[in-house]
């Protein structure tokens, strides 16, 4: 794999549009969903981290800062051609380090049940009962930074 470059995204830029397309292809279309009007409205209130190989976006995630001082990581997407290469772990570790550097001490996320082992390996633990979101079983997971 070539050199990877992390980039923080801004709504409306070509890089942001590439990240939306990645999210669409990885997270939405496989479950027969697409973005509806309003689905992207909160993007401008979140931090958006991406990984690039040259001009190709290969991974992206969002960080929402909750009023409690906890950060919520969401919309983690890795290009299907790069799954299993460590990119998911890399972007998560970059996000966690950024949060640590900025004083955040706890992270939460809603993990699809099929990827819970990935988050478990990164030190996240299940909190509470499972639930269904966008028609898919999920569990809330947290990690102290």
Helices and strands as residue ranges (DSSP letters): E 4-8, H 14-23, I 24-28, G 29-31, G 41-45, E 47-53, E 56-65, E 71-78, G 80-82, H 87-101, E 106-112, G 113-115, H 116-121, E 125-133, E 136-144
